[in-house]
């Protein structure tokens, strides 16, 4: 069977979670032994060697690429099945189709999205859930949301957990960590957040909790690093940092290059990820893979992903967030235990297993 894959998001120069998912899942599918052929569709050409053993079709188009250009390609040269791992199913598509729906956070926390973005996410996700032959979900939490919020039949949704990058592992070379810190002007003692700067990530509460912690003598030399590209509605976060007088202790280095992630996670005293809603929460696994103890939320998929290897707090409880930071700074035994549990937890997830699940869905439900 010829499996078409919308790989347009897999070649982003600065990938976030969904783009990383698209690239890694596609690569893992190509590495499996199967009788299927794969044809990948791109809006711009991928770098050579990124997707070996697949037919590559680059079809540039200035606007409405999915519903105009990709849809037209489906009319002219349709594959037997279209897989869309990180976007929306085109208006015209093969009879057999498989899409990944990553989360429904815009329904749980509508104020965290501009209204146009919220409307688009609602319409596109409803379309995906209705039009696709089968749906992949990153977590059981997302599957439950699809069933309860959009009345999707449970049998139509399969959970396929993402994995972690093999390159993300502890960095023990203190000199390499120091070089990475210097590149982003990060101090020696720091708490780290990695992700897009947007309201759903709950960063304003994180900054307020850090302000309580930093006011204590034990927190005066600790830096909070909020690393990631700017998302929507982030100006209020910057205003809050200035208002609280934390511009010297809260550092905003911008997007972190993939090759620096492991060093910065390995050097952090803790990874703090108090998101309000996540379809999976890949940064939690990335931190655990690098031996960094984690603080994360009791909401959505995050307990499902973090397992017993993180301090779980109510993301709306500023005091609880502050206490969790204090504990991980001062309790060496707790840090060591969470690090040990983190390595065990990460072993539950792999891109190979994810790809095997997707291939099983194709052969069981769509062949």
C-alpha positions in Angstrom: 0.0 0.0 0.0 1.2 3.5 -0.8 1.0 5.6 2.4 1.1 9.4 1.9 2.4 11.5 4.8 1.9 15.2 5.2 5.4 16.0 6.3 5.2 19.7 5.9 5.6 20.4 9.6 8.5 17.9 9.9 11.1 20.3 8.4 10.5 23.3 10.6 13.8 25.1 11.3 12.9 25.7 14.9 10.6 22.8 15.8 8.2 22.8 18.7 6.4 19.8 20.0 4.1 19.0 17.1 6.8 19.5 14.5 9.2 17.3 16.5 6.5 14.7 16.6 5.9 14.8 12.9 9.6 14.5 12.0 10.4 11.7 14.6 7.3 9.6 13.8 7.9 9.8 10.1 11.5 8.8 10.5 10.6 5.9 12.8 7.9 4.7 10.3 10.5 4.6 7.5 12.9 2.6 9.6 10.4 -0.2 10.3 10.3 -3.3 8.1 7.0 -3.3 6.2 5.5 -4.0 2.8 4.2 -0.4 2.5 5.7 2.4 0.4 5.8 5.9 1.7 5.4 9.2 -0.1 6.2 12.4 1.8 4.7 15.7 0.9 6.5 19.0 1.7 5.8 22.7 1.2 9.6 23.3 1.1 12.3 20.8 0.4 13.8 18.9 3.3 17.6 18.7 3.8 19.2 15.8 2.0 19.3 12.5 4.0 16.6 13.5 6.5 14.1 10.9 5.2 15.8 8.1 3.4 13.9 5.3 1.7 10.9 7.4 0.9 9.5 9.1 -2.1 9.7 12.9 -1.6 7.4 15.3 -3.2 7.9 19.1 -2.7 4.9 21.1 -3.8 5.4 24.8 -3.0 2.4 27.1 -2.7 2.2 30.5 -1.1 -1.1 30.2 0.9 -3.7 27.7 1.9 -1.2 24.9 1.1 -3.2 22.1 2.8 -6.7 22.7 1.4 -5.6 23.9 -2.0 -2.2 22.5 -3.1 -2.1 19.3 -1.1 -5.8 18.7 -1.8 -5.1 19.1 -5.6 -2.2 16.6 -5.2 -4.7 14.2 -3.7 -6.9 14.5 -6.7 -4.1 14.1 -9.3 -1.9 11.5 -7.6 -3.7 10.0 -4.6 -2.0 7.6 -2.3 -3.9 4.7 -0.9 -3.9 6.3 2.6 -3.0 9.7 3.9 -1.4 10.2 7.3 -1.4 13.7 8.8 0.7 13.7 12.0 0.8 17.4 12.9 -1.8 19.4 11.0 -5.2 19.2 9.5 -6.7 16.8 6.9 -7.1 18.5 3.5 -10.6 19.2 2.2 -10.0 16.5 -0.5 -8.3 13.4 0.7 -8.2 9.6 0.1 -11.0 7.5 1.4 -8.6 6.1 4.0 -7.0 8.6 6.2 -5.3 8.8 9.6 -4.7 11.9 11.6 -3.0 12.7 15.0 -4.9 15.0 17.3 -2.5 16.3 19.9 -4.7 18.1 22.5 -7.9 20.0 23.1 -6.4 22.5 25.5 -8.3 25.4 23.8 -11.5 24.0 25.2 -10.2 23.5 28.7 -8.5 27.0 28.9 -10.1 29.2 26.2 -8.6 32.4 27.6 -5.2 31.1 26.9 -5.8 31.5 23.1 -6.7 34.5 21.0 -10.3 34.1 19.7 -9.3 33.6 16.1 -6.8 30.9 17.1 -9.4 29.2 19.3 -11.9 29.2 16.5 -9.4 27.8 14.0 -8.3 25.0 16.5 -11.9 24.1 17.2 -13.0 23.9 13.6 -9.9 22.1 12.4 -10.0 19.6 15.2 -13.7 18.9 14.7 -13.0 18.4 11.0 -10.1 16.0 11.7 -12.1 14.0 14.2 -15.1 13.7 11.9 -13.5 13.3 8.5 -10.6 10.9 9.3 -11.0 7.2 9.0 -9.1 6.8 12.3 -7.5 9.1 14.8 -4.3 8.9 16.8 -4.1 10.6 20.2 -0.9 11.3 22.1 -2.3 10.2 25.4 -5.3 8.6 27.1 -6.2 12.1 28.4 -6.5 13.4 24.8 -8.5 10.3 23.8 -10.9 10.9 26.7 -11.3 14.6 25.7 -12.1 13.5 22.1 -14.7 11.1 23.3 -16.4 13.4 25.9 -16.0 16.8 24.1 -16.5 15.8 20.5 -18.5 12.6 20.8 -15.9 10.6 18.9 -16.4 6.8 19.1 -13.8 5.3 21.4 -13.0 2.6 18.9 -12.0 5.3 16.4 -9.2 6.6 18.5 -5.9 4.8 19.3 -3.4 6.1 21.8 0.2 6.2 20.3 2.6 7.6 22.9 5.5 9.7 21.4 9.1 8.9 22.4 12.2 10.8 23.2 15.3 11.7 21.2 18.2 9.3 21.6 20.5 12.2 21.6 19.0 13.5 24.8 20.9 12.0 27.6 22.8 13.3 30.7 25.8 15.5 29.9 28.5 14.9 32.6 31.1 17.2 31.1 30.9 20.3 33.2 32.9 22.3 30.7 30.4 21.5 27.9 27.6 22.6 30.2 29.4 25.8 31.0 29.9 26.5 27.3 26.1 26.0 26.7 25.3 28.3 29.6 27.6 31.0 28.4 26.0 30.8 24.9 22.7 31.9 26.4 24.1 34.0 29.3 22.7 31.6 32.0 24.1 31.5 35.5 25.4 28.4 37.3 22.4 27.8 39.5 19.1 27.9 37.7 15.6 26.4 37.3 14.7 25.8 33.6 11.5 25.9 31.6 11.6 25.0 27.9 8.7 25.6 25.6 6.8 28.3 23.7 6.0 31.4 25.8 2.2 31.4 25.8 -0.6 31.6 28.4 -1.4 27.9 28.3 2.0 27.2 29.8 1.0 29.0 33.0 4.2 31.1 33.1 2.8 34.1 34.9 1.9 31.9 37.9 5.4 30.3 37.6 7.0 33.8 37.8 4.8 34.7 40.8 5.7 31.5 42.5 9.4 32.1 41.8 9.1 35.7 43.2 8.0 34.1 46.5 10.9 31.7 46.4 13.5 34.3 45.3 12.5 36.6 48.2 14.0 34.0 50.6 17.7 34.0 51.3 18.0 30.5 49.9 16.6 31.7 46.6 18.5 34.9 46.1 21.2 33.3 43.9 18.9 31.2 41.8 17.9 32.1 38.2 14.6 31.2 36.5 15.3 30.6 32.8 12.2 30.7 30.6 13.6 29.4 27.3 11.6 29.2 24.1 10.2 31.3 21.3 7.6 33.9 21.9 4.0 32.8 21.4 0.7 34.6 21.4 -0.3 36.9 24.3 3.1 36.9 25.9 3.6 40.6 26.4 1.8 40.4 29.8 4.5 38.0 31.0 7.3 40.4 30.2 5.4 43.3 31.9 4.9 41.1 35.0 8.6 40.3 35.2 9.5 44.0 35.1 6.7 44.9 37.6 8.0 42.3 40.1 11.6 43.6 39.7 12.8 40.2 38.5 14.5 41.2 35.3 17.9 40.1 36.7 16.7 36.8 38.1 14.3 35.8 35.3 16.1 35.2 32.1 14.6 35.0 28.6 17.2 33.5 26.3 14.8 32.8 23.4 14.8 29.6 21.4 17.3 26.9 22.4 19.0 25.0 19.6 18.5 21.3 19.7 22.2 20.6 20.2 22.2 22.7 23.4 19.2 21.1 25.0 20.9 18.2 26.7 23.6 20.4 28.3 21.2 23.0 29.6 18.8 20.3 31.0 21.7 18.4 32.6 23.0 21.6 34.2 19.6 22.7 35.6 18.7 22.2 39.3 15.2 21.4 38.2 12.9 21.5 35.2 9.7 23.4 35.9 6.7 22.8 33.6 3.5 23.8 35.3 1.4 23.8 32.1 -2.4 24.1 32.4 -3.0 21.6 29.6 -0.9 19.3 27.5 -1.8 16.6 25.0 1.4 14.8 26.0 4.1 17.1 27.5 7.2 15.9 25.6 9.5 18.4 27.5 8.9 16.4 30.7 10.3 13.3 29.2 13.2 15.3 27.6 14.2 16.6 31.1 13.9 13.1 32.7 16.1 11.6 29.9 18.8 14.1 30.8 18.7 13.4 34.5 16.9 16.6 35.5 14.4 16.4 38.3 10.9 17.6 37.2 8.1 19.7 38.7 5.0 19.5 36.6 1.2 19.7 36.8 -1.6 17.4 38.1 -3.7 18.3 35.0 -4.4 16.7 31.6 -1.8 14.1 30.4 1.1 15.3 32.6 0.6 12.7 35.4 0.2 10.0 32.8 3.5 11.0 31.2 5.6 11.9 34.2 4.6 8.8 36.2 6.0 8.6 39.7 9.1 10.5 38.6 8.1 14.1 39.2 6.8 16.5 41.8 3.1 17.0 40.8 1.5 20.3 41.8 -1.8 22.0 41.1 -0.7 24.5 38.4 -3.0 27.2 39.8 -1.5 26.9 43.3 1.3 29.5 43.5 2.3 28.5 47.0 2.6 24.8 46.0 4.8 25.7 43.0 7.0 27.8 45.3 7.4 25.0 47.9 8.2 22.5 45.1 11.0 24.7 43.9 12.3 25.1 47.4 12.3 21.3 48.0 14.2 20.5 44.8 16.8 23.1 45.5 17.5 21.9 49.0 16.6 18.2 49.2 19.5 16.4 47.5 17.9 13.0 48.3 14.7 13.9 46.6 16.6 15.2 43.5 18.5 11.9 43.3 15.4 9.8 43.7 13.4 11.7 41.0 16.4 11.5 38.7 16.6 7.7 39.2 12.8 7.3 38.7 13.0 9.6 35.6 15.4 7.3 33.8 13.0 4.3 34.5 10.0 6.3 33.3 11.6 7.4 30.1 12.2 3.8 29.1 8.4 3.4 28.7 8.4 5.6 25.7 10.1 5.3 22.3 9.5 6.5 18.7 9.9 2.9 17.5 7.0 1.8 19.7 5.0 4.8 18.6 5.6 3.9 14.9 4.8 0.2 15.5 1.5 1.3 17.0 0.7 3.5 14.0 1.7 0.7 11.6 -0.6 -1.7 13.5 -3.5 0.8 13.2 -2.9 1.1 9.4 -2.8 -2.7 9.0 -5.7 -3.4 11.3 -8.1 -0.6 10.6 -7.2 0.8 7.2 -5.9 -1.9 4.9 
